[in-house]
Amino acid sequence: MKFLAITLIVHRPDPVTGVQKSTHDRFREVLDNAVLAEELGFDGFGVGERHERPFISSSPTVVLSHVAALTRRIRLFTAVTTLSLLDPVRAYEDYATLDHLSEGRLDLIIGKGNGAAQRELFHVTPEDQWDRNAESYEVFRQLWRQDKVTADTRFRPPLKDAEAWPRPYQRPVRVWHGSATSKESVDLAARYGDPLFSANVTNPIEPYAELIRHYRERWAFHGHDPADIAVGAGSAGLLVTRTSQEALDVYRPLFEANLAFFRRAGLPVVFETLEDFVERSSALIGSPQQIIDKVQRYHEQFGHTVLHVQADAGGLTDTQHRDSLELFQSEVAPELRRTIPDPPFAWGPVHAEEPAHA
């Protein structure tokens, strides 16, 4: 099993202390967390893309380029690239450049994105967002694979023998499809034989498991080899401590503060108590053995071989957060790596071209 640390770069007051870091300090925190993730042995670091409050992750290519300069081994993920909002030619140019700067350490997770404010910002409607996502991906995919592209597009000017530069380092980049609640992303992933990444952060396991089953069915329908399936899954929170009681005691103020925030904002509350959150959500809160057992239970339903955890402290102190990540890597990850297989592909550059200096 492989492990990612992911941030959406939420920028709001600390749920426990009420203190909000400056924008500058929040970005520095993201960079520090990326370096820490590599230091502790995580396999990937992901940066989301949002174009609305309370996120400041509107430019993941810029952030990941800086992370690439600070790290050497860890793979760099987008989580997710909102192709429904983007011109696929411009997106290709940005990510092909990042692909070179990172020496082929880039993986993309694409999706239509969530949120009415960012749809309005880019003049995307609920009625056309899925068509935009599919069209943008199809053009993006062709640009990565072909020197010249012709495409009769609806949502951007058509392309005729179009060239986009630079040509990529990876041939081609690996693209995962982010899936939260709808079958459209699942269907697109299965059609192209691409891996799937289940959001798995808001609800209990059942709706996500249903979508993953649908993905496997559509994968077979399109004639792909079942042995080539790769599924990733998210988690709703992380706190690993020596005992389950310690985890509950430490996490309770954070849970209660977040619960109050959701209610003030008029957001739906799925888990009313911390105990229910720990039991039925995908949050990984407890002793190392509890975390191992929970991931393995989810694996029985998902068959996933990649797991993401939160890169941010999210209300924990810096010491609590680092201690939790260290305990995860020292006592949880080794057992999960032993008992759950890796994805069915090499964890490295995809058919990378030879560097010019080779």
N, C-alpha and C positions, 0 to 999 in steps of 0.2 A: 504494500500500500504506500502511496505517496501523500505528502501533507503540504498544504498551502497555508500561508498566513495572508489574510485579505483585509483590506480597508476600503471603505466607501468614502473616507475622509469626511465624516460627519463633523460639523463645526457648530456646536451648541454648548451651553454651560454644562460643566460636569454634573451628572445627575445627583451626586451626593453632596458635593461642596458648593455647587452653584457658581463656581468660578469658570469663566470662559477664557481660554487662551487666545492670544492674538492670532490673526491669520498666518503671520510669519512663523510664529512658534508652533502652530498646528502642522504646517508643512515640514518644519524641522523634525517634529515628532514622528511623522510618517517616514522620513528618511532614516531616522535612528532605528525605528522598528524594522525597517527593511534590512539594515545592517545586522541587527540583532537576530532576525530570522535566519539569515545565512550563517551567522556565528553558531546558532543553536542546532543547525542541521536540517532546517525545513527545506523542502524540495522546490518550493515556488513561493513567490510573493505577488499578490494581486492588488490592483488599484481599480476601483469602480469608475463609472462615468455617470454623473448626474448634472443636470443643468437647472437646479432649483434648490431652495432652502430645504434643510439646513446643511447641504453638502457643498464642498468646494473642490469637487473632483471633476470639474468640467474639462480638464485637459490632461487625461491620463498619459498621453504620449510624452508630454513634457516631464511629468513626474517620473515615469518609468525610465526615461532617458537619463535622468539624474541618478536614479537607483542603479541603472546599468553601470554608470561610472564609478559608483561606490562599492560595487560587488563584483564577484568574479565567477561564481558557480551557480547561484540560485536562478531558476527559470522565472521569467517575468510574465505575468498574466494580466489581461484586462478582465474586469469583473463588474459589469459587462460593457463591451463596446456597443453603443446604442445606434446600430446601423439604420434604424428607421428614421433617425433624425439627421443623418449625415449624408453628404455627397460621397458616393463610394470611390470616386476618383481621388478626391482629397484624402479620404481615409486611407486608401491604398498608399498614397505618397508618404503620409505620416508614418504608417506602420512599416513600410518597406525600409524607410530611413532608420527607424528604431531597430529593426531587425539587424541591419548592418552594425549599428553602434553597439548593440548588445552581443555581437558575435553569434547570432542565431539562437539567442536564449528566449525568444518571444513565443508565447502561445496566446491566441485570442479566444476569449469567450464572448460571443455576440448575442444580442437580444434586441427586442424592440424598445426596452426601457419602460419605466413606470412613471406616472406622475402627470397630472393635467397641466401644471405650470410649464414644464419643459415642452410638452406637446404644443401649447399655445405659442411659446417662444419661437418654435421652428415651424409653425403653421402645419402641424400634423394632426389629423383627426382620429378619433377612435375607429372610424369606419375604414380609413386607409392605412393605418399604422402597420398592419400585418403585411399588406401588399408592398408597402415601402420597404419593410424589413427584408422580405424575400427578394425583391428586385435589387436592392442594394447589395445583398449578399451574392447574388448571382453575378452581378457586374464585378464586384470586388474579387470574387473567386476567379473569374476569367482574367482580370488584370494581373493577378498573381501568377497565373500559369501561361499566359500568352503574351508575345511581344506586341501584337496588334489586336485590338478588340473592336468588333462591330456589335452594337446592341441597340435595339429599338425600344428605348426606355420611355416610361410614362412620367416619372417623377423628377427627371433631370433631362437636359438636352441629349438627344440620341448621340451615339458614338459611331463613327465610321473610320475604321483602320486607325483607331486612337492608340497612341503610345503613352505610357506613364513611366516616369523615372523617379528614383533609381530602380533598376531591376533588382529583385529581392535576393537576399542571402540564402534563406531557406527555400527549397524547391519541392513542395510549397510549404507555407506556414501551416501549423496545425490549428484548426478552428473548432472549438467546442461551441455548442449551442446552449445558452442559458434558458432554463425552463422553470417557471414558477407555478402557473395555474392553468395555462392554456395548451391545447394540443398543437397549435400552429408551429411553435418552435420545435416541438418533438417531431412533427411530421417533416419539417425542413431538414433536421439533422439526419433522420432515417433515410430520406430520399438521397442525400449525398454521401451517406456512409460516414458521417462525422460523429465524433463523440458528443455525449450529452452531459450537461452539468445542472443538476437539480438544485434550485435555490434552497429548499428544505429548511427555511428559517422561521416561518410565520405560524404554520399550522401543525397539528399532529401528523403522524407519518402517512396516514391513509391516502390523501390526495396525491402526494408525491409518488408513493408506490404505484398508484394507478397509472400515472403518467409514464413512469418508467416501464411498466408492463406494456403500455401502448407503444412506446418506443421500440421495444423488442419485437412486438408484433409487426410494426411497420418496417423495421429493419429486415425481417425475414421476407415480408411482402416484396421488398425491392431487390431481393436476391443476394443480400450481403451475407458473408460468413458469420454465424453467431460468435465464433471464436474471436472476431475482431472488435466486438462491442467494448466500449469503454464508457463508464459512467462515473461522474464525480458528484459529490453531495456536500451541501453546506452544513453549518451548525449555528445555532442561535445564541451561543455564548460559550465561554470557556473559563472554568476555574478548577484547577486540580490542586487538591490539598492532601495532607496525609490521612485525614479522616473525613467521613461524610458530614459529621456534625460541624467540623470546622468550616467546611465549604458552605454549608447552609448559613452559619453565623456570619461569615464574611460577605456572602452574596446577598443576604436579605435586605440591607439598606439600599443596595443598588437596584434590586428588583422592585422594591416598594417605590423608589423614586421614579423609575421608568414607568411603573404602572400609573402613578399620579400624572406624569407627563402625557401619557396616552389619553387619559381621561380628560385632561384639560384641553388637549388638541382635538378632541372628538374622534379619536381613532379607535377602531374596534379592539376590544380586549379579548384575547383568546384564552389566556390562562390567568385565572383570578388569584391564585395563590402561588407562592414560591414552590411549595411541595408539588403542585400540579405541573408547574413549569419544568421542574427537574424530572418528573416522571414521564410526562407525555410530549414534551417538546424535544427538539433535537439538541438542546443545550447540553453541554458536557460539563456538569457540575458535580463534583464529588471526589472520592478517593481514586487513585490510579486504577484499581480493579473495577470500580463502578464505571469508569469511563470506557475501559476495555470492553466490559460486558455490553454497554449500551451501543457502542459502535458495531460490535459483532451482531447485535440484534437488528440493527438497521441494515447491516450488510446482508442478512438473510432475506430481507425484503427488496433491497435495491441491487445487490450484486455490485456495489460500487468499489472502485479500486483507488479513488482519490478522495481526500477529505479536506475541506477548508475549515480553519478556525479563525477567530478574530485576531487581527494583528494589533488592534488598539486595546488600551487598558479599559476604556469605556466605563469609568467610574471606580475601578480598582486603583489602588496606589501603584506607583511605578514598581515598587518592591514586590507587592502582591502579584502584579502582572508578570514580572520577570520570573518570580519563583514558580508561578503556575506554568509558564511556557517551558522552563527548565525541567520541571517534574514531568510534564507531558512528554518531552523529548527523551528523558532518561528512563522513564518507567512505563509509559503508555505506548509510545510509538514503536519501540523495539518489538513488543508483543504483537501489535497489529501488523507490523511488517512481516513478522514470522507466520502469522495465521491467515492473512488476507493477501492475495496475489497483487502484483503490480499491473498497471495497464498493459495491454498486448502490443506495446510499441516501445522503442527506445526512448529514454528520458533525456533527449538531447536534440541538437539541430536536425531538422528533417531534410535529408538529401542535400546538405549544405554544399554550395559550390566551393571550389578551392579558393582560398584567399589569394589576392594578387601577389603577395610576397612569398607564397609557397613554391 
